[in-house]
Amino acid sequence: MLIDAHSHLDRYEDKLESALEEIRQSQVFTLSNSMDLPSYHQNLDIAKKCDLVLPSFGIHPWNAPEYADQLEDLNEAVKQTPIIGEIGLDYLSAEYTFQVTAQRKVFEFFLKRAKEQNKLVNLHTRGAEKEVLVLLREYEIQRAIIHWYSGSLGMLDKLLDTVAYFTIGVEILNSEHIRKVAQKVPMERLLTETDNPGGLMWTNGIFGMPSVIKEVVQTVAEVRNTTDQLIIQTVEINFARLIQDDPWLSEIRGKFFRKMKG
């Protein structure tokens, strides 16, 4: 079974049904991250249409200012969600650098809740890898997915000293640096993603559909000099390890393991 450990199904809009059909046909277990409360409610509705979709709640760093002064209003959604994401920091996008204080306030709110509730977090770290590393250690986060890591290989070494897993996504199709990241991430920490529909649009101007995960897998296999099937099996095992014994994911885990075996 294919794993898309980071996507945004709520952003498919009028192409949603086509996207869900691709997910079913290609058997892509899909984590659909939220960027704010409205997108989380959309993702909850989408998950009702397809049992291969796992919705999660978080506030994306770009949206942090909208929520920084009303964090307690988020507690119910945080308690409800089995996984927290997408959360994190973005210090590289020029239009968001003025938001640093709000970003950090919101990020720390979620990390504190993740620690209290022992939940898996799905992280955005663009340009803020060093600070994310410090905060992961400070809040003693036990399980994390670092999505679309694009920082230095040296910082990757330091992040590998934490409990984080790393997604390789569509940028591997045209980025030598991401290929180096894919080579360096240990097999036991490797996951795959699309960040669709926007991921592919951002890298090459094409609206991303779920089946592009097959190209991601194929390219990861090429750069690691192995087979597509071994990458698929490895990512399955890694994701299974992440959700093993997680009380928040008991229902999802049952569905996942049945499909994994089937």
Backbone as CSV, one residue per row, in Angstrom:
resi,resn,N_x,N_y,N_z,CA_x,CA_y,CA_z,C_x,C_y,C_z
1,MET,0.843,-1.191,0.000,0.000,0.000,0.000,0.881,1.243,0.000
2,LEU,0.533,2.195,-0.820,1.251,3.470,-0.877,0.862,4.353,0.304
3,ILE,1.798,5.179,0.753,1.543,6.088,1.869,1.853,7.516,1.432
4,ASP,0.863,8.400,1.560,1.078,9.833,1.373,0.968,10.458,2.755
5,ALA,2.120,10.698,3.373,2.153,11.144,4.768,1.943,12.642,4.940
6,HIS,1.679,13.345,3.838,1.393,14.777,3.961,0.710,15.282,2.697
7,SER,-0.572,15.596,2.827,-1.330,16.181,1.717,-2.350,17.147,2.300
8,HIS,-3.103,17.799,1.404,-4.144,18.753,1.812,-5.367,18.518,0.930
9,LEU,-6.132,17.489,1.242,-7.264,17.129,0.381,-8.331,18.212,0.340
10,ASP,-8.431,19.013,1.387,-9.447,20.073,1.399,-9.222,21.101,0.301
11,ARG,-8.028,21.134,-0.266,-7.704,22.138,-1.272,-7.987,21.662,-2.704
12,TYR,-8.534,20.455,-2.841,-8.871,19.973,-4.176,-10.147,20.601,-4.733
13,GLU,-11.016,21.067,-3.862,-12.249,21.758,-4.260,-13.028,20.945,-5.301
14,ASP,-13.224,21.461,-6.526,-14.067,20.767,-7.495,-13.421,19.509,-8.078
15,LYS,-12.153,19.260,-7.748,-11.477,18.046,-8.210,-11.376,16.991,-7.109
16,LEU,-12.093,17.228,-6.013,-11.990,16.323,-4.870,-12.421,14.905,-5.217
17,GLU,-13.554,14.743,-5.881,-14.035,13.394,-6.168,-13.056,12.638,-7.059
18,SER,-12.457,13.341,-8.006,-11.444,12.702,-8.852,-10.233,12.293,-8.023
19,ALA,-9.846,13.148,-7.081,-8.711,12.836,-6.220,-9.008,11.620,-5.350
20,LEU,-10.197,11.572,-4.772,-10.560,10.433,-3.928,-10.624,9.139,-4.737
21,GLU,-11.066,9.231,-5.977,-11.101,8.041,-6.818,-9.682,7.543,-7.105
22,GLU,-8.752,8.447,-7.340,-7.359,8.036,-7.525,-6.810,7.381,-6.264
23,ILE,-7.151,7.927,-5.111,-6.703,7.353,-3.840,-7.215,5.925,-3.702
24,ARG,-8.480,5.722,-4.045,-9.055,4.372,-3.952,-8.413,3.424,-4.963
25,GLN,-8.298,3.882,-6.202,-7.771,3.028,-7.260,-6.307,2.660,-7.001
26,SER,-5.530,3.615,-6.533,-4.106,3.370,-6.306,-3.808,2.889,-4.890
27,GLN,-4.852,2.843,-4.034,-4.686,2.427,-2.637,-3.585,3.247,-1.954
28,VAL,-3.866,4.535,-1.816,-2.930,5.464,-1.184,-3.482,5.862,0.188
29,PHE,-2.876,5.349,1.248,-3.272,5.791,2.584,-2.772,7.218,2.763
30,THR,-3.696,8.150,3.052,-3.405,9.581,2.907,-3.663,10.351,4.193
31,LEU,-2.635,11.020,4.698,-2.801,11.940,5.820,-3.141,13.305,5.255
32,SER,-4.336,13.794,5.569,-4.768,15.087,5.062,-4.639,16.125,6.169
33,ASN,-3.625,16.961,6.035,-3.328,17.971,7.042,-4.213,19.202,6.888
34,SER,-4.411,19.880,7.996,-5.204,21.109,8.000,-4.303,22.308,8.251
35,MET,-4.738,23.447,7.751,-3.987,24.689,7.940,-4.673,25.635,8.911
36,ASP,-5.951,25.342,9.231,-6.718,26.172,10.156,-7.979,25.397,10.530
37,LEU,-8.843,26.007,11.310,-10.062,25.319,11.737,-11.007,24.986,10.580
38,PRO,-11.297,25.921,9.672,-12.195,25.574,8.556,-11.676,24.409,7.713
39,SER,-10.367,24.366,7.455,-9.840,23.270,6.646,-9.926,21.945,7.403
40,TYR,-9.802,21.986,8.722,-9.956,20.758,9.509,-11.378,20.212,9.395
41,HIS,-12.358,21.080,9.486,-13.743,20.622,9.354,-13.995,20.038,7.965
42,GLN,-13.378,20.623,6.947,-13.487,20.060,5.597,-12.841,18.685,5.533
43,ASN,-11.681,18.547,6.138,-10.982,17.264,6.115,-11.749,16.184,6.866
44,LEU,-12.424,16.555,7.933,-13.269,15.587,8.646,-14.371,15.075,7.726
45,ASP,-14.982,15.968,6.981,-16.043,15.562,6.048,-15.486,14.693,4.923
46,ILE,-14.304,15.031,4.430,-13.687,14.256,3.353,-13.379,12.841,3.823
47,ALA,-12.892,12.722,5.055,-12.533,11.400,5.583,-13.745,10.474,5.673
48,LYS,-14.933,11.035,5.814,-16.150,10.219,5.858,-16.439,9.567,4.509
49,LYS,-15.863,10.117,3.450,-16.107,9.611,2.106,-15.127,8.524,1.690
50,CYS,-14.018,8.403,2.430,-12.968,7.462,2.015,-12.206,6.969,3.236
51,ASP,-12.190,5.659,3.446,-11.533,5.132,4.642,-10.019,5.047,4.500
52,LEU,-9.473,5.551,3.399,-8.027,5.647,3.236,-7.498,7.025,3.647
53,VAL,-8.392,7.879,4.118,-8.018,9.253,4.484,-8.017,9.411,6.003
54,LEU,-6.916,9.942,6.516,-6.796,10.263,7.936,-6.645,11.776,8.077
55,PRO,-7.654,12.471,8.631,-7.568,13.927,8.790,-6.820,14.304,10.059
56,SER,-6.131,15.433,10.025,-5.466,15.914,11.233,-5.659,17.422,11.350
57,PHE,-5.564,17.897,12.584,-5.771,19.322,12.845,-4.485,20.006,13.262
58,GLY,-4.265,21.163,12.674,-3.168,22.022,13.081,-3.377,23.412,12.506
59,ILE,-2.563,24.341,12.944,-2.551,25.684,12.379,-1.206,25.876,11.680
60,HIS,-1.259,26.041,10.386,-0.049,26.241,9.592,0.625,27.543,10.023
61,PRO,1.972,27.594,10.011,2.637,28.837,10.444,2.195,30.075,9.675
62,TRP,1.810,29.920,8.407,1.347,31.089,7.649,0.065,31.671,8.233
63,ASN,-0.720,30.844,8.917,-1.997,31.294,9.480,-1.904,31.614,10.970
64,ALA,-0.707,31.547,11.515,-0.543,31.723,12.959,-1.098,33.038,13.506
65,PRO,-0.897,34.185,12.847,-1.388,35.439,13.425,-2.889,35.452,13.677
66,GLU,-3.640,34.735,12.864,-5.098,34.710,13.011,-5.526,34.032,14.303
67,TYR,-4.666,33.141,14.832,-5.054,32.334,15.993,-4.211,32.584,17.235
68,ALA,-3.167,33.383,17.121,-2.213,33.540,18.218,-2.838,34.072,19.504
69,ASP,-3.903,34.852,19.378,-4.526,35.432,20.570,-5.811,34.727,20.982
70,GLN,-6.089,33.567,20.400,-7.287,32.804,20.775,-6.978,31.308,20.806
71,LEU,-5.833,30.975,21.370,-5.374,29.591,21.344,-6.273,28.652,22.135
72,GLU,-6.841,29.133,23.219,-7.688,28.257,24.030,-8.924,27.807,23.258
73,ASP,-9.306,28.566,22.237,-10.451,28.170,21.408,-10.138,26.936,20.563
74,LEU,-8.880,26.563,20.502,-8.471,25.423,19.678,-8.430,24.117,20.464
75,ASN,-8.612,24.182,21.763,-8.407,23.000,22.597,-9.300,21.822,22.216
76,GLU,-10.554,22.106,21.858,-11.469,21.011,21.532,-11.020,20.272,20.271
77,ALA,-10.613,21.028,19.265,-10.133,20.397,18.032,-8.839,19.628,18.274
78,VAL,-7.961,20.183,19.108,-6.708,19.485,19.427,-7.003,18.176,20.141
79,LYS,-7.948,18.217,21.058,-8.306,16.995,21.788,-8.920,15.955,20.857
80,GLN,-9.673,16.411,19.872,-10.371,15.502,18.958,-9.437,14.850,17.954
81,THR,-8.466,15.598,17.447,-7.652,15.095,16.345,-6.696,13.993,16.802
82,PRO,-6.570,12.917,16.034,-5.644,11.853,16.414,-4.182,12.200,16.144
83,ILE,-3.953,13.081,15.180,-2.613,13.553,14.833,-2.665,15.077,14.765
84,ILE,-1.591,15.746,15.179,-1.535,17.201,15.132,-0.703,17.625,13.912
85,GLY,-1.336,18.376,13.013,-0.599,18.819,11.837,-1.505,19.547,10.859
86,GLU,-1.054,20.438,10.139,0.324,20.813,9.957,0.664,21.979,10.877
87,ILE,1.729,21.828,11.620,2.195,22.894,12.498,3.686,23.118,12.247
88,GLY,4.199,24.232,12.764,5.630,24.453,12.633,6.007,25.903,12.502
89,LEU,7.145,26.126,11.865,7.698,27.454,11.669,8.132,27.610,10.217
90,ASP,8.022,28.826,9.685,8.504,29.132,8.341,9.233,30.464,8.391
91,TYR,10.560,30.402,8.345,11.376,31.607,8.400,12.002,31.921,7.041
92,LEU,11.649,31.154,6.016,12.279,31.340,4.711,11.407,32.135,3.748
93,SER,10.090,32.005,3.882,9.184,32.710,2.977,9.114,34.183,3.390
94,ALA,9.604,35.055,2.531,9.765,36.471,2.886,8.479,37.115,3.383
95,GLU,7.344,36.723,2.788,6.085,37.362,3.155,5.599,36.976,4.541
96,TYR,6.266,35.977,5.178,5.809,35.531,6.496,6.830,35.779,7.601
97,THR,7.986,36.332,7.274,9.018,36.489,8.287,8.613,37.465,9.396
98,PHE,7.706,38.394,9.105,7.268,39.337,10.135,6.382,38.660,11.180
99,GLN,5.992,37.421,10.929,5.069,36.711,11.813,5.777,35.838,12.839
100,VAL,7.079,35.992,12.999,7.863,35.056,13.807,7.294,34.872,15.205
101,THR,6.928,35.967,15.874,6.423,35.867,17.251,5.139,35.060,17.304
102,ALA,4.211,35.332,16.391,2.948,34.582,16.356,3.189,33.123,15.987
103,GLN,4.059,32.896,15.032,4.361,31.519,14.636,4.856,30.703,15.822
104,ARG,5.804,31.271,16.532,6.383,30.517,17.645,5.362,30.300,18.760
105,LYS,4.544,31.294,19.031,3.524,31.159,20.073,2.559,30.031,19.743
106,VAL,2.096,29.977,18.508,1.151,28.935,18.091,1.843,27.569,18.077
107,PHE,3.052,27.522,17.560,3.786,26.261,17.489,3.999,25.677,18.883
108,GLU,4.409,26.501,19.819,4.652,26.004,21.178,3.358,25.559,21.852
109,PHE,2.261,26.232,21.550,0.969,25.779,22.064,0.702,24.342,21.640
110,PHE,0.905,24.055,20.355,0.643,22.711,19.854,1.643,21.692,20.392
111,LEU,2.902,22.073,20.503,3.893,21.138,21.035,3.577,20.775,22.486
112,LYS,3.116,21.755,23.245,2.743,21.481,24.638,1.583,20.491,24.681
113,ARG,0.579,20.688,23.834,-0.565,19.773,23.806,-0.138,18.393,23.300
114,ALA,0.755,18.362,22.336,1.235,17.079,21.816,1.946,16.282,22.904
115,LYS,2.729,16.973,23.700,3.425,16.300,24.801,2.419,15.787,25.835
116,GLU,1.462,16.639,26.204,0.467,16.253,27.207,-0.366,15.059,26.752
117,GLN,-0.712,15.044,25.462,-1.615,14.017,24.931,-0.881,12.895,24.196
118,ASN,0.439,12.984,24.153,1.274,11.970,23.496,0.795,11.718,22.063
119,LYS,0.767,12.782,21.271,0.295,12.675,19.892,1.427,12.896,18.896
120,LEU,1.280,12.223,17.779,2.168,12.395,16.641,1.958,13.777,16.047
121,VAL,3.062,14.443,15.663,2.968,15.768,15.054,3.543,15.734,13.637
122,ASN,2.944,16.527,12.747,3.363,16.638,11.355,3.872,18.072,11.164
123,LEU,5.167,18.220,10.849,5.850,19.497,11.015,6.302,20.164,9.719
124,HIS,6.138,21.481,9.703,6.661,22.372,8.675,7.869,23.064,9.293
125,THR,9.040,22.983,8.647,10.264,23.482,9.284,11.055,24.433,8.397
126,ARG,10.477,24.953,7.349,11.209,25.651,6.290,11.979,26.875,6.802
127,GLY,13.306,26.789,6.734,14.155,27.887,7.164,14.284,28.023,8.665
128,ALA,13.636,27.127,9.409,13.639,27.215,10.875,14.050,25.887,11.504
129,GLU,14.842,25.118,10.778,15.197,23.771,11.229,15.905,23.775,12.587
130,LYS,16.803,24.734,12.782,17.549,24.786,14.041,16.625,25.031,15.224
131,GLU,15.686,25.972,15.073,14.768,26.277,16.172,13.794,25.123,16.410
132,VAL,13.359,24.481,15.345,12.476,23.320,15.500,13.186,22.223,16.289
133,LEU,14.447,21.994,15.986,15.229,20.992,16.719,15.259,21.309,18.208
134,VAL,15.525,22.562,18.541,15.570,22.976,19.950,14.225,22.718,20.631
135,LEU,13.123,23.068,19.953,11.797,22.934,20.550,11.351,21.479,20.653
136,LEU,11.718,20.656,19.701,11.398,19.228,19.799,12.029,18.634,21.057
137,ARG,13.245,19.045,21.330,13.929,18.544,22.528,13.329,19.149,23.794
138,GLU,13.042,20.458,23.739,12.496,21.127,24.921,11.164,20.532,25.343
139,TYR,10.307,20.227,24.371,8.979,19.704,24.683,8.936,18.176,24.701
140,GLU,10.085,17.559,24.529,10.213,16.097,24.636,9.204,15.369,23.747
141,ILE,9.129,15.834,22.507,8.214,15.215,21.548,8.709,13.810,21.220
142,GLN,7.818,12.851,21.305,8.185,11.445,21.144,8.018,10.912,19.729
143,ARG,7.139,11.548,18.929,6.918,11.084,17.552,6.647,12.295,16.667
144,ALA,7.412,12.387,15.584,7.250,13.531,14.692,7.521,13.124,13.249
145,ILE,6.767,13.740,12.345,7.030,13.646,10.922,7.498,15.026,10.470
146,ILE,8.711,15.104,9.948,9.186,16.361,9.372,8.897,16.297,7.884
147,HIS,7.986,17.149,7.457,7.509,17.093,6.081,8.371,17.953,5.166
148,TRP,8.700,17.383,3.995,9.411,18.087,2.930,10.663,18.772,3.464
149,TYR,11.524,18.030,4.132,12.762,18.617,4.638,13.609,19.099,3.468
150,SER,14.047,20.370,3.528,14.859,20.932,2.446,16.045,21.725,2.993
151,GLY,16.333,21.531,4.286,17.452,22.230,4.890,18.786,21.588,4.548
152,SER,19.812,21.981,5.262,21.156,21.482,4.981,21.303,20.025,5.410
153,LEU,22.262,19.346,4.808,22.530,17.960,5.183,23.123,17.893,6.587
154,GLY,23.850,18.937,6.984,24.386,18.986,8.332,23.297,19.066,9.380
155,MET,22.294,19.913,9.139,21.174,20.008,10.073,20.345,18.728,10.058
156,LEU,20.270,18.078,8.907,19.573,16.791,8.842,20.213,15.795,9.800
157,ASP,21.537,15.769,9.845,22.229,14.882,10.783,21.797,15.150,12.219
158,LYS,21.662,16.431,12.566,21.276,16.781,13.932,19.826,16.383,14.209
159,LEU,18.940,16.595,13.236,17.537,16.222,13.421,17.369,14.708,13.495
160,LEU,18.282,13.986,12.870,18.220,12.524,12.938,18.536,12.005,14.344
161,ASP,19.075,12.875,15.197,19.302,12.489,16.590,18.025,12.568,17.416
162,THR,16.949,13.088,16.822,15.638,13.121,17.479,14.833,11.906,17.036
163,VAL,13.549,11.907,17.357,12.682,10.772,17.000,11.976,11.000,15.669
164,ALA,12.381,12.003,14.910,11.646,12.397,13.708,11.821,11.417,12.555
165,TYR,10.738,11.278,11.787,10.739,10.619,10.495,10.677,11.720,9.433
166,PHE,11.116,11.406,8.226,11.229,12.425,7.184,10.503,11.993,5.915
167,THR,9.646,12.895,5.393,8.966,12.609,4.136,9.802,13.101,2.962
168,ILE,9.791,12.319,1.902,10.351,12.737,0.624,9.169,12.925,-0.318
169,GLY,9.122,14.091,-0.964,7.955,14.411,-1.778,8.298,14.731,-3.214
170,VAL,7.411,15.480,-3.850,7.484,15.685,-5.294,8.701,16.487,-5.735
171,GLU,9.339,17.227,-4.834,10.507,17.997,-5.252,11.665,17.087,-5.657
172,ILE,11.630,15.834,-5.225,12.680,14.904,-5.626,12.689,14.689,-7.141
173,LEU,11.569,14.983,-7.795,11.466,14.778,-9.239,12.358,15.736,-10.017
174,ASN,12.746,16.881,-9.385,13.578,17.838,-10.126,14.605,18.564,-9.266
175,SER,14.926,18.056,-8.087,15.876,18.728,-7.205,17.001,17.781,-6.806
176,GLU,18.230,18.149,-7.141,19.384,17.334,-6.760,19.570,17.341,-5.245
177,HIS,19.276,18.474,-4.603,19.425,18.536,-3.145,18.467,17.568,-2.458
178,ILE,17.219,17.532,-2.889,16.258,16.614,-2.274,16.650,15.159,-2.545
179,ARG,17.257,14.908,-3.675,17.772,13.556,-3.938,18.855,13.186,-2.924
180,LYS,19.692,14.145,-2.577,20.719,13.885,-1.571,20.085,13.635,-0.202
181,VAL,19.024,14.406,0.104,18.301,14.176,1.355,17.721,12.760,1.365
182,ALA,17.127,12.360,0.248,16.517,11.023,0.152,17.550,9.918,0.302
183,GLN,18.761,10.172,-0.143,19.832,9.192,0.020,20.304,9.109,1.463
184,LYS,20.253,10.242,2.155,20.836,10.328,3.495,19.886,9.871,4.612
185,VAL,18.589,10.056,4.424,17.634,9.635,5.453,17.705,8.111,5.597
186,PRO,17.914,7.599,6.800,17.949,6.146,6.979,16.633,5.508,6.556
187,MET,16.702,4.307,6.034,15.498,3.626,5.556,14.436,3.533,6.645
188,GLU,14.867,3.331,7.891,13.906,3.158,8.982,13.259,4.470,9.415
189,ARG,13.644,5.606,8.809,13.020,6.905,9.107,12.324,7.482,7.880
190,LEU,12.232,6.733,6.819,11.770,7.246,5.532,10.253,7.139,5.363
191,LEU,9.633,8.245,4.913,8.232,8.265,4.526,8.117,8.974,3.173
192,THR,6.965,8.847,2.537,6.724,9.519,1.262,5.514,10.444,1.383
193,GLU,5.481,11.469,0.543,4.388,12.439,0.564,4.231,13.079,-0.806
194,THR,3.149,13.865,-0.945,2.952,14.678,-2.152,2.811,16.164,-1.835
195,ASP,2.262,16.502,-0.657,1.867,17.870,-0.318,0.887,18.406,-1.366
196,ASN,0.171,17.505,-1.998,-0.796,17.896,-3.031,-2.042,18.545,-2.441
197,PRO,-2.725,19.324,-3.287,-2.445,19.564,-4.701,-1.386,20.631,-4.963
198,GLY,-0.967,21.348,-3.911,-0.075,22.467,-4.124,1.382,22.107,-4.327
199,GLY,1.812,20.942,-3.828,3.214,20.582,-3.911,3.739,20.541,-5.332
200,LEU,3.027,19.843,-6.190,3.450,19.723,-7.581,3.295,21.058,-8.314
201,MET,2.272,21.810,-7.951,2.077,23.130,-8.550,3.255,24.046,-8.215
202,TRP,3.727,23.971,-6.982,4.831,24.813,-6.541,6.133,24.446,-7.244
203,THR,6.342,23.154,-7.500,7.619,22.725,-8.081,7.655,22.827,-9.600
204,ASN,6.533,22.545,-10.279,6.595,22.596,-11.753,5.332,23.102,-12.434
205,GLY,4.432,23.706,-11.646,3.271,24.350,-12.249,2.138,23.429,-12.634
206,ILE,2.183,22.172,-12.201,1.134,21.209,-12.521,0.280,20.952,-11.293
207,PHE,-1.034,20.970,-11.463,-1.944,20.666,-10.362,-1.734,19.206,-9.951
208,GLY,-1.390,18.997,-8.699,-1.002,17.661,-8.249,-2.180,16.758,-7.912
209,MET,-2.158,15.558,-8.458,-3.153,14.541,-8.125,-2.491,13.418,-7.323
210,PRO,-3.269,12.655,-6.564,-2.690,11.679,-5.630,-1.771,10.638,-6.250
211,SER,-2.045,10.232,-7.490,-1.252,9.156,-8.077,0.200,9.544,-8.340
212,VAL,0.561,10.827,-8.221,1.962,11.224,-8.406,2.848,10.607,-7.324
213,ILE,2.254,10.105,-6.244,3.032,9.425,-5.213,3.803,8.249,-5.809
214,LYS,3.289,7.647,-6.877,3.992,6.541,-7.534,5.306,7.017,-8.135
215,GLU,5.303,8.219,-8.707,6.539,8.780,-9.264,7.533,9.107,-8.157
216,VAL,7.022,9.579,-7.027,7.888,9.851,-5.884,8.577,8.565,-5.444
217,VAL,7.796,7.511,-5.279,8.345,6.221,-4.863,9.389,5.730,-5.862
218,GLN,9.063,5.816,-7.135,9.979,5.360,-8.175,11.306,6.115,-8.122
219,THR,11.245,7.423,-7.920,12.460,8.231,-7.896,13.266,7.974,-6.631
220,VAL,12.590,7.812,-5.492,13.297,7.453,-4.262,14.027,6.123,-4.460
221,ALA,13.361,5.171,-5.088,13.985,3.876,-5.355,15.216,4.027,-6.248
222,GLU,15.121,4.875,-7.251,16.244,5.091,-8.161,17.453,5.671,-7.435
223,VAL,17.228,6.720,-6.617,18.368,7.369,-5.970,18.970,6.493,-4.873
224,ARG,18.180,5.552,-4.363,18.696,4.645,-3.335,19.131,3.300,-3.933
225,ASN,19.045,3.216,-5.244,19.499,2.011,-5.948,18.788,0.759,-5.435
226,THR,17.463,0.857,-5.366,16.671,-0.279,-4.915,15.389,-0.337,-5.738
227,THR,14.408,-1.096,-5.294,13.180,-1.284,-6.058,12.029,-0.469,-5.491
228,ASP,11.056,-0.183,-6.344,9.834,0.501,-5.904,9.182,-0.279,-4.768
229,GLN,9.110,-1.597,-4.936,8.407,-2.421,-3.956,9.067,-2.359,-2.587
230,LEU,10.402,-2.312,-2.557,11.079,-2.231,-1.266,10.790,-0.890,-0.590
231,ILE,10.751,0.185,-1.366,10.421,1.493,-0.792,8.997,1.480,-0.256
232,ILE,8.057,0.935,-1.026,6.658,0.861,-0.570,6.561,0.078,0.730
233,GLN,7.205,-1.067,0.792,7.154,-1.910,1.993,7.819,-1.223,3.182
234,THR,8.940,-0.557,2.921,9.656,0.136,3.998,8.809,1.257,4.586
235,VAL,8.184,2.049,3.725,7.352,3.161,4.192,6.134,2.636,4.945
236,GLU,5.549,1.557,4.471,4.442,0.919,5.202,4.869,0.554,6.621
237,ILE,6.000,-0.106,6.727,6.498,-0.549,8.033,6.806,0.645,8.922
238,ASN,7.413,1.662,8.356,7.751,2.853,9.146,6.501,3.551,9.666
239,PHE,5.497,3.684,8.807,4.270,4.334,9.254,3.558,3.478,10.297
240,ALA,3.577,2.166,10.086,2.971,1.268,11.071,3.649,1.422,12.429
241,ARG,4.961,1.595,12.420,5.693,1.776,13.667,5.280,3.078,14.358
242,LEU,5.039,4.115,13.571,4.639,5.404,14.128,3.300,5.335,14.844
243,ILE,2.386,4.539,14.323,1.034,4.517,14.897,0.801,3.317,15.813
244,GLN,1.784,2.442,15.922,1.649,1.260,16.762,1.350,1.651,18.202
245,ASP,0.344,1.036,18.788,-0.022,1.236,20.202,-0.484,2.650,20.532
246,ASP,-0.804,3.450,19.514,-1.300,4.803,19.758,-2.792,4.747,20.058
247,PRO,-3.218,5.075,21.290,-4.645,4.980,21.637,-5.517,5.927,20.831
248,TRP,-4.933,7.007,20.335,-5.695,7.973,19.543,-6.003,7.439,18.151
249,LEU,-5.262,6.406,17.745,-5.371,5.912,16.369,-5.854,4.465,16.313
250,SER,-6.529,4.006,17.349,-6.932,2.603,17.405,-7.845,2.222,16.242
251,GLU,-8.821,3.062,15.920,-9.743,2.748,14.830,-9.023,2.786,13.478
252,ILE,-8.256,3.834,13.274,-7.506,3.975,12.029,-6.487,2.850,11.892
253,ARG,-5.831,2.491,12.990,-4.800,1.460,12.947,-5.362,0.133,12.464
254,GLY,-6.564,-0.196,12.925,-7.200,-1.436,12.493,-7.406,-1.436,10.980
255,LYS,-7.927,-0.337,10.445,-8.155,-0.235,9.005,-6.814,-0.309,8.252
256,PHE,-5.815,0.388,8.780,-4.524,0.432,8.106,-3.901,-0.953,8.013
257,PHE,-3.885,-1.677,9.126,-3.232,-2.994,9.121,-4.006,-4.000,8.274
258,ARG,-5.336,-3.877,8.245,-6.113,-4.790,7.375,-5.758,-4.544,5.911
259,LYS,-5.637,-3.269,5.524,-5.299,-2.954,4.128,-3.845,-3.307,3.837
260,MET,-2.978,-3.134,4.838,-1.574,-3.459,4.666,-1.402,-4.957,4.401
261,LYS,-2.168,-5.782,5.098,-2.076,-7.229,4.922,-2.807,-7.703,3.690
262,GLY,-3.862,-6.928,3.319,-4.694,-7.357,2.186,-4.139,-7.004,0.848
